[in-house]
Amino acid sequence: MPIESRERMVHEERLNNLTPLLPEYVQEYVLSKKRARFSPSTLLGYAHEFEKFFTWLKTEGIADVNDIKDIPYTLLENLRKETVEFYIDYLQEEDLRTDKEKEAGLPIRKRSESAINRNIYALKSLFNYLTEETEDDDGECYFYRNVFSKIKLHKEQETASRRAKKISSVILNDNEIDDFLNFMKFEFEKTVTGRMLSDFENNKERDIAILSVFLGSGIRVSELASITLQDIDFQKEQIDIIRKGNKEDTALVLPSALDDLKVYLRARKEKLMVPEQVPYVFVTKYGGEFRPISVRAIQNLVDKYTKAFNSRNEFSTGKGLSPHKFRHTFATEWIKNGGELILLRDQLGHNSIETTTKYTNLSAEESKKVMKNIEGSRKGSRGTESKD
């Protein structure tokens, strides 16, 4: 039986606090999706999007209520497409700066296309539920007119090659992976002093193991944060993980990453003195207690260390990467080394092969090699012709 991650429990609590503030039919939706094994993280994200939409309806006077909880589903049934389009315009144009940011004169900050699409996707899910899965006293759905079925998600128009080049520009390539891990093991501590240095020295083995397991398996940050001691199988070179939707799965891990993990586990016991009853592999000490490290903490440390790595010389960008970019890095290596797409799908835990296909055109360098070979063969042909 998998142990719930700290992140999952936190999101579950936040969801339970937010849901009662929303209309009853939304509460029914959340309960239904819990039965369908939607993760608390996904449902919490959806609930925030619903709250945003209902608040806009109230603010604009479209819903004449004192509290968004009192918005009836009959109002949703009668929403016009034009009204929903006005809402999308609002999402696109809203200035997201805080008052302090405005006072400081910082430039206007707006939602990304993906953030707008997430909101629309959440509302599509809610309206689909209300018009297809609900049941009133007469056995009928609450209503059947689904205005969001008329709203199309905007998808960025780009070729597979262009998408691949964008991915390649924000990952570690080829020798950079070993260079980065060696930088963490031997160089990073020379770049910091004081509290930052002592914190790194205390958690060095843990942080290196986290980075190494990411780059050696391609698993998601939430999956890594939830790993327990009993999930690791060093002999079979694999770990048991909890995928999206709370699905149990197994992922392979590179031997070199497992070696870094062994170093950390020794330090976890002898240096950090983590009690044996603490089941989670990656932990942090807070208030005198060892707790599983949070997803946000992992994201922050990946960003910090990759920024340091990318700032080593004056010509570097100094940009940080995310755990998701490490996932891209692993997938790129898999394809470059002849790995099959279907096996990569299983390793990454994708639900469909379509999601995995974005990695098939990742190597711009390989394309350049082909072009160079073509150029060389053409020059060779011309040279032969000129001699005849």
Sequence and secondary structure as in RCSB ss.txt:
>XXXX:A:sequence
MPIESRERMVHEERLNNLTPLLPEYVQEYVLSKKRARFSPSTLLGYAHEFEKFFTWLKTEGIADVNDIKDIPYTL
LENLRKETVEFYIDYLQEEDLRTDKEKEAGLPIRKRSESAINRNIYALKSLFNYLTEETEDDDGECYFYRNVFSK
IKLHKEQETASRRAKKISSVILNDNEIDDFLNFMKFEFEKTVTGRMLSDFENNKERDIAILSVFLGSGIRVSELA
SITLQDIDFQKEQIDIIRKGNKEDTALVLPSALDDLKVYLRARKEKLMVPEQVPYVFVTKYGGEFRPISVRAIQN
LVDKYTKAFNSRNEFSTGKGLSPHKFRHTFATEWIKNGGELILLRDQLGHNSIETTTKYTNLSAEESKKVMKNIE
GSRKGSRGTESKD
>XXXX:A:secstr
     HHHHHHHHHHHHHGGGS HHHHHHHHHHHHTT  HHHHHHHHHHHHHHHHHHHHTTSS  SSGGG  HHH
HHT  HHHHHHHHHHHHH     HHHHHTT       HHHHHHHHHHHHHHHHHHHHT   TTS  S    GGGG
         HHHHHHHHHTTS  TTHHHHHHHIIIIIGGGG  HHHHHHHHHHHHHHHHHHHHHHTT   HHHHH
T BGGGEETTTTEEEEE GGG EEEEE  HHHHHHHHHHHHHHHHTS   TT  BSSEEEETTEEEE  HHHHHH
HHHHHHHHHHTSSTTS      HHHHHHHHHHHHHHTT  HHHHHHHHT SSHHHHGGGTT  HHHHHHHHHHHH
HHHHHHHHHHHH 
